[in-house]
Amino acid sequence: MAITITTAEVKRKCMITDSTHDASIASLISEMQPVLEHSIVDIYLNDTGNTGLQATLKLGMLEIISGEFLEQLKREIGATCEISTAGLSLGEEPRIGADLIQQGATRLAPYMKAEPPMMSESLVISNTSDSDTVFSTDEEAW
């Protein structure tokens, strides 16, 4: 892996100071980082001489991983309880995790590999090889 994301960086981004979640963060990094790197065009990932580009890629990956960790924390029992009394509400955090994921995805978007067409978009719907095209009634022609 050309880019290194550390547990300390994710904790800093998530504003976590204790070591309670270190193992979970390390597991998430090892799970997500290779997938994110695989999604980036190799020419950008391998351009290690361009420090600005590498910093951009690292920040985007860090934001996505940190956002996913925050979303996982919200899924813990009791993490998203909300209490309302006389018009005062205390409770659920704003969408910080989802916003971080979106921010990272937007940052990485120009460097990502093109998505292959969906199977239904590239399916051959003609069952003949001559000039008369015959469409199957089982397939949608759109």
Secondary structure, DSSP 8 states (H G I E B T S, - for coil): --S---HHHHHHHHT--SSTTHHHHHHHHHHHHHHHHHHB-HHHHT-TT-HHHHHHHHHHHHHHHHHHHHHHHHTSTTTT--EEETTEEE----SHHHHHHHHHHHHHGGGB------HHHH---B--SSSS--B-TTS---
